[in-house]
Amino acid sequence: MQAYRYGESHDLSTSEIGTARNGPVLERGAERVNQSREAKNKAVVLEAFEALFNKRDYTAAEGFWSPDYIQHSAHIGPGRDGLFDLIKSIPPTLKYEPG
């Protein structure tokens, strides 16, 4: 199997299209599957950010942030509650805009 480097152009018409971090990518259309998974993941993140940062719907946001969430910033209180408390403390006009 031939390995490909990121950014290198190659023909995707064969059944063996290269390697990925998790191992070989052997099926045609695998790139589309990865893009689809990426799009779904992005949609979940945007939904979570919309719930917490824009709607300030803490009940909905609890479904996205684990009770065991680890907050690594020294400027924000620990855990999910620290993140939620930060959002409660900022002006409601401050919103998240994707892009």
Secondary structure, DSSP 8 states (H G I E B T S, - for coil): -----TT----TTSS--EEETTEEE-STTHHHHHHHHHHHHHHHHHHHHIIIIIS--HHHHHTTS-TT-----TTS-SHHHHHHHHHHHS-TT------
